Amino acid sequence: MPENSSSLPLNGLRVLDFAQFLAGPVAAMRLSDLGAEVIKIERPQGGDLCRSMVVNDQRLDGDSLVFHTFNRGKKSVAADLKQSADLEKVRALIATADVMIHNFRPGVMDRIGLGYDAVRELNPRLVYGAVSGYGTKGPWRDKPGQDLLVQSLSGISLLNGNADDGPTPTGFAMLDVATAGNLVQGILASLVRRGVTGHGGLVEVDLMSSAIDLTFEQFTCFLNDNEQQPRRHKTGNANPYQPAPYGVYQASDGWFAFAMTPLEKVADLLGSAEIGAFSQAEAFSKLDEIKAIVAKILVTKPVQHWLDILEPAGVWCAPVYDWRTFVKSDGFAALDPVQTMRTTHGTEARTTRCPIRLDGMALQNSAAAPELGADTATVFDSLQMSRP
């Protein structure tokens, strides 16, 4: 839990995190960032599979570094849900909880005896969050709910890249993070309702619905354009439904982004009669031709040359930074978005902090993820003590 958790809005709430990998644990992490006590329920043999999912060959005290990044500040209880003794202890723990999160495939928790209907009987005040890949119905319900696969099925990978490129997924787990955000919103809304009615509820989210929601602007265009597949631009594609010159262009020493700007203004600022010959109505119908001319001009001078011309004229533009440049920028420093987390053994690693500020305060949490089962005895013993 964060060091200042007593002053945070979710202080006093208990969250049980049965989830693995990304979307569910990231949602639980955010609730922890906001002050909740989060107890991770893990298998005694190996725990969350993400403990061993090593990315970039980076570990922290034996577990995957990426595991620590979204399980920071949590407690760990090791329990085998297939063993009746452990299951009874977990049921007793559920009776004390405010929120429960899992991302088992549809039907698995029902077979264990921890589906929503069973848990609601046990704890009517509980808010029950369930994450899946494709929802609970239909032919895809049992497909693996993995970010890259959902980006591929949802059409997202054919919105990115230029026209001649193959499918281009994002370079990070965009849908897992978005789904986590949707789950947190649903949980917080249900907790507000519980404050009025005294009853919890069921919050269900899935990666595919998040994919559709994230692309609502482009997908709405598609639905109202006789369902014509959006056409990626040949040059500098950034949004298939934005007219020229919108996109990313190469200068002589790097790249920069050029946002919405009337063609007449573009022609004037770039000194191009060739661009000026096009009407604004042609900014979309002939965008590939126009963008090719823009690209031919922009590649002749450095990024800063064009920024010095475009920014004073009120054009929305920005250099394209790599991370080494980004972290050295004044904008990055002003946000102070990095924190140091430490394991119980004192091993340190840097990671991002919660992006939310409350009452002017950035939320920091220096605790890394827990060791597997580190809190099993403490948590279960406290249940025994609380029984009459």
For each residue, the residues with C-beta under 8 A, 3 or more apart:
1: 5 32 35 36 37 38 73 365 367
2: 5 8 32 33 35 73 363 364 365
3: 364 365 366
4: 7 8 361 363 364
5: 1 2 8 11 35
6: 11 35
7: 4 11 35
8: 2 4 5 11 34 35 358 363
9: 34 35 358
10: 13 31 34 35 36
11: 5 6 7 8 35 36
12: 35
13: 10 31 35 36 37 98 99 191
14: 36 37 39 96 97 98 99
15: 28 31 32 36 37 38 39 97 98 99 100 101
16: 38 39 41 93 94 97 99 100 101
17: 24 25 28 38 39 40 41 74 101
18: 24 41 100 101 102 103 104 109 114
19: 23 24 25 27 28 101 102 103 131
20: 24 25 48 49 50 103
21: 24 25 48 49 50 53 103 176
22: 25 26 50 70 147 173 176 177 180
23: 19 26 27 103 131 175 176 177 179 180 183 205 207
24: 17 18 19 20 21 27 28 101 102 103 129 131 180 183
25: 17 19 20 21 22 28 29 40 48 50 70 71
26: 22 23 29 30 70 176 177 180
27: 19 23 24 30 31 101 129 131 179 180 181 183 184 187
28: 15 17 19 24 25 31 32 38 40 74 101
29: 25 26 32 33 38 70 71 72 73 74
30: 26 27 33 34 180 181 184 354
31: 10 13 15 27 28 34 36 38 99 184 187
32: 1 2 15 28 29 35 36 37 38 72 73 74 365
33: 2 29 30 73 354 356 363 365
34: 8 9 10 30 31 354 356 358 363
35: 1 2 5 6 7 8 9 10 11 12 13 32
36: 1 10 11 13 14 15 31 32 98 99
37: 1 13 14 15 32 75
38: 1 15 16 17 28 29 31 32 73 74 75
39: 14 15 16 17 74 75 76 77 93 97 375 379
40: 17 25 28 48 71 74 75 76 77 370
41: 16 17 18 77 79 81 90 93
42: 47 48 76 77 78 79 372 373
43: 46 47 48 78 79 80
44: 47 78 79 80 372 373
45:
46: 43 49 51 52 372
47: 42 43 44 51 76 78 372 373
48: 20 21 25 40 42 43 51 67 71
49: 20 21 46 52 53
50: 20 21 22 25 53 64 66 67 71
51: 46 47 48 63 64 67 372
52: 46 49 63 64
53: 21 49 50 64 66 67
54: 57 58 59 64 65 66
55: 58 64 65 66
56: 65
57: 54
58: 54 55 64 65 66
59: 54 62 63 64 65
60: 63 64 65 68 343 347 349 368
61: 343 345 347 368 371
62: 59
63: 51 52 59 60 67 68 369
64: 50 51 52 53 54 55 58 59 60 67 68
65: 54 55 56 58 59 60 68 69 349
66: 50 53 54 55 58 69 70
67: 48 50 51 53 63 64 70 71 369
68: 60 63 64 65 71 72 341 343 349 351 368 369
69: 65 66 72 351 352
70: 22 25 26 29 66 67
71: 25 29 40 48 50 67 68 74 369 370
72: 29 32 68 69 341 351 365 367 368 369
73: 1 2 29 32 33 38 365 367
74: 17 28 29 32 38 39 40 71 369 370
75: 37 38 39 40 370 374 375 378 379
76: 39 40 42 47 369 370 371 372 373 374 375 376
77: 39 40 41 42 90 93 373 375 376 379 380
78: 42 43 44 47 372 373 376
79: 41 42 43 44 83 86 87 89 90 376
80: 43 44 83 86
81: 41 86 87 90 112 114
82: 87 112
83: 79 80 86 87
84: 87 88
85: 88 89
86: 79 80 81 83 89 90
87: 79 81 82 83 84 90 91 112 113 114
88: 84 85 91 92
89: 79 85 86 92 93 380 383
90: 41 77 79 81 86 87 93 94 114
91: 87 88 94 95 113 114 122
92: 88 89 95 96 383
93: 16 39 41 77 89 90 96 97 379 380 383
94: 16 90 91 97 100 114 119 122 123 126
95: 91 92 122 123
96: 14 92 93 383 386
97: 14 15 16 39 93 94 100 123 126
98: 13 14 15 36 125 126 127 191
99: 13 14 15 16 31 36 126 127 128 129 187 191
100: 15 16 18 94 97 119 126 127 128 129
101: 15 16 17 18 19 24 27 28 129 130 131 183 187
102: 18 19 24 109 114 129 130 131
103: 18 19 20 21 23 24 130 131 132 145
104: 18 108 109
105: 108 132 141 142 145
106: 132 135 136 141 142
107: 110 111
108: 104 105 111 112
109: 18 102 104 112 114 115 116 130
110: 107 113 114 115 117 118
111: 107 108
112: 81 82 87 108 109 115
113: 87 91 110 118
114: 18 81 87 90 91 94 102 109 110 118 119
115: 109 110 112 118 119
116: 109 119 120 128 130 202
117: 110 120 121
118: 110 113 114 115 121 122
119: 94 100 114 115 116 122 123 126 128
120: 116 117 123 124 126 128 200
121: 117 118 124
122: 91 94 95 118 119 126
123: 94 95 97 119 120 126 200
124: 120 121 198 199 200
125: 98 194 198 199 200
126: 94 97 98 99 100 119 120 122 123 200
127: 98 99 100 187 190 191 194 200 201 203
128: 99 100 116 119 120 200 201 202 203
129: 24 27 99 100 101 102 183 186 187 203 204 205
130: 101 102 103 109 116 202 203 204 205
131: 19 23 24 27 101 102 103 145 179 183 205 206 207
132: 103 105 106 135 136 141 145 204 205 206 207
133: 140 141 143 144 145 146 149 150 206 207 208
134: 138 140 141 143 145 150 206 207 208
135: 106 132 138 140 141 204 206 208 209
136: 106 132 141 204
137: 141
138: 134 135 141
139:
140: 133 134 135 143 153 208
141: 105 106 132 133 134 135 136 137 138
142: 105 106
143: 133 134 140 149
144: 133 149
145: 103 105 131 132 133 134 149 150 206 207
146: 133 149 150
147: 22 150 151 173 174 175 176 207
148: 151 152 169
149: 133 143 144 145 146 152 153
150: 133 134 145 146 147 153 154 175 207 208 211
151: 147 148 154 156 157 169 170 174 175 211
152: 148 149 156 157 167 169
153: 140 149 150 208
154: 150 151 208 211 212 215
155: 158 159 215
156: 151 152 159 160 169 170 174 175 211 214 215
157: 151 152 160 167 168 169
158: 155 167 168 229 232
159: 155 156 215 218 230 232 240
160: 156 157 168 169 170 237
161: 165 166 167 168 232 237
162: 165 232 233 234 235 236 237
163: 231 232 233 234 237 288
164: 234
165: 161 162 168 232
166: 161
167: 152 157 158 161
168: 157 158 160 161 165
169: 148 151 152 156 157 160
170: 151 156 160 174
171:
172: 177
173: 22 147 176 177
174: 147 151 156 170 177 178 214
175: 23 147 150 151 156 178 179 207 210 211 214
176: 21 22 23 26 147 173 179 180 207
177: 22 23 26 172 173 174 180 181
178: 174 175 181 182 210 211 213 214
179: 23 27 131 175 176 182 183 205 206 207 210
180: 22 23 24 26 27 30 176 177 183 184
181: 27 30 177 178 184 185
182: 178 179 185 186 205 209 210 213
183: 23 24 27 101 129 131 179 180 186 187 203 205
184: 27 30 31 180 181 187 188
185: 181 182 188 189
186: 129 182 183 189 190 203 204 205
187: 27 31 99 101 127 129 183 184 190 191 203
188: 184 185 191 192
189: 185 186 192 193
190: 127 186 187 193 194 200 201 203
191: 13 98 99 127 187 188 194 195
192: 188 189 195 196
193: 189 190 196 197 199 201
194: 125 127 190 191 197 198 199 200 201
195: 191 192
196: 192 193
197: 193 194
198: 124 125 194
199: 124 125 193 194
200: 120 123 124 125 126 127 128 190 194
201: 127 128 190 193 194
202: 116 128 130
203: 127 128 129 130 183 186 187 190
204: 129 130 132 135 136 186
205: 23 129 130 131 132 179 182 183 186 209 210
206: 131 132 133 134 135 145 179 209 210
207: 23 131 132 133 134 145 147 150 175 176 179 210 211
208: 133 134 135 140 150 153 154 211 212
209: 135 182 205 206 212 213
210: 175 178 179 182 205 206 207 213 214
211: 150 151 154 156 175 178 207 208 214 215
212: 154 208 209 215 216 219
213: 178 182 209 210 216
214: 156 174 175 178 210 211
215: 154 155 156 159 211 212 218 219
216: 212 213 219 220
217: 220 221 241
218: 159 215 221 222 230 239 240 241
219: 212 215 216 222 223
220: 216 217 223 224
221: 217 218 224 225 230 241
222: 218 219 225 227 228 229 230
223: 219 220 227
224: 220 221
225: 221 222 228
226:
227: 222 223
228: 222 225
229: 158 222
230: 159 218 221 222 240 241
231: 163 240
232: 158 159 161 162 163 165 237 240
233: 162 163 236 237 238 240 247 287 288 291
234: 162 163 164 237 288 291 292
235: 162 247 249 288 291 292 294 295
236: 162 233 245 246 247 248 249 258 291 294 295
237: 160 161 162 163 232 233 234 240 247
238: 233 242 246 247 248 257
239: 218 242 246
240: 159 218 230 231 232 233 237
241: 217 218 221 230
242: 238 239 246 247 260
243: 246 260 283 284 287
244: 247 263 266 283 284 286 287 290 291 294
245: 236 249 258 261 263 266 290 291 294
246: 236 238 239 242 243 258 259 260
247: 233 235 236 237 238 242 244 257 258 291
248: 236 238 255 256 257 258 320
249: 235 236 245 255 256 257 258 294 295 298 299
250: 254 255 295 298 299
251: 254 255 256 298 299 301 302 303 305 306
252: 299 300 301 302
253: 302 303
254: 250 251 302 303 319 320
255: 248 249 250 251 303 319 320
256: 248 249 251 298 303 306 307 317 318 319 320
257: 238 247 248 249 317 318 319 320
258: 236 245 246 247 248 249 261 294 298 310 315 317
259: 246 315 316 317
260: 242 243 246 316
261: 245 258 265 266 315 316
262: 265 266 280
263: 244 245 266 267 275 276 278 279 280 282 283 290
264: 267 268 276 280
265: 261 262 268 269 313 315
266: 244 245 261 262 263 269 270 272 275 294
267: 263 264 270 271 272 273 274 275 276
268: 264 265 271 276
269: 265 266 309 310 313 315
270: 266 267 275 294 297 298
271: 267 268
272: 266 267 275 276 293 297
273: 267 276 277
274: 267 277 293
275: 263 266 267 270 272 278 290 293 294
276: 263 264 267 268 272 273
277: 273 274
278: 263 275 282 283 286 289 290
279: 263 282 283
280: 262 263 264 283
281: 284 285
282: 263 278 279 285 286 290
283: 243 244 263 278 279 280 286 287 290
284: 243 244 281 287
285: 281 282
286: 244 278 282 283 289 290
287: 233 243 244 283 284 290 291
288: 163 233 234 235 291 292
289: 278 286 292 293
290: 244 245 263 275 278 282 283 286 287 293 294
291: 233 234 235 236 244 245 247 287 288 294 295
292: 234 235 288 289 295 296
293: 272 274 275 289 290 296 297
294: 235 236 244 245 249 258 266 270 275 290 291 297 298
295: 235 236 249 250 291 292 298 299
296: 292 293 299 300
297: 270 272 293 294 300
298: 249 250 251 256 258 270 294 295 301 306
299: 249 250 251 252 295 296
300: 252 296 297
301: 251 252 298 305 306
302: 251 252 253 254 305 306
303: 251 253 254 255 256 306 307 319
304: 307 308 319
305: 251 301 302 308 309
306: 251 256 298 301 302 303 309 310 317
307: 256 303 304 310 311 317 319
308: 304 305 311 312
309: 269 305 306 312 313
310: 258 269 306 307 313 315 317
311: 307 308 314 315 317
312: 308 309
313: 265 269 309 310
314: 311
315: 258 259 261 265 269 310 311
316: 259 260 261
317: 256 257 258 259 306 307 310 311
318: 256 257
319: 254 255 256 257 303 304 307
320: 248 254 255 256 257
321: 325 326 329
322: 325 326
323: 326 327
324: 327 328
325: 321 322 328 329
326: 321 322 323 329 332
327: 323 324 332
328: 324 325 332
329: 321 325 326 332 333
330: 333 334
331: 334 335
332: 326 327 328 329 335 337
333: 329 330 336
334: 330 331
335: 331 332
336: 333 353 362
337: 332 352 353 355
338: 350 351 352 353
339: 350 351 352 353 364 365 366
340: 348 349 350 351 366
341: 68 72 348 349 350 351 365 366 367 368
342: 346 347 348 366 367 368
343: 60 61 68 346 347 348 368
344: 368 370 371 374
345: 61
346: 342 343
347: 60 61 342 343 368
348: 340 341 342 343
349: 60 65 68 340 341 368
350: 338 339 340 341
351: 68 69 72 338 339 340 341
352: 69 337 338 339 355
353: 336 337 338 339 362 363 364 365
354: 30 33 34 362 363 364 365
355: 337 352
356: 33 34 363
357: 360 361 362 363
358: 8 9 34 361 363
359:
360: 357
361: 4 357 358
362: 336 353 354 357
363: 2 4 8 33 34 353 354 356 357 358
364: 2 3 4 339 353 354
365: 1 2 3 32 33 72 73 339 341 353 354
366: 3 339 340 341 342
367: 1 72 73 341 342
368: 60 61 68 72 341 342 343 344 347 349
369: 63 67 68 71 72 74 76
370: 40 71 74 75 76 344 374 375
371: 61 76 344 374
372: 42 44 46 47 51 76 78
373: 42 44 47 76 77 78 376
374: 75 76 344 370 371
375: 39 75 76 77 370 378 379
376: 76 77 78 79 373 379 380
377: 380 381
378: 75 375 381 382
379: 39 75 77 93 375 376 382 383
380: 77 89 93 376 377 383 384
381: 377 378 384 385
382: 378 379 385 386
383: 89 92 93 96 379 380 386 387
384: 380 381 387
385: 381 382
386: 96 382 383
387: 383 384
388:
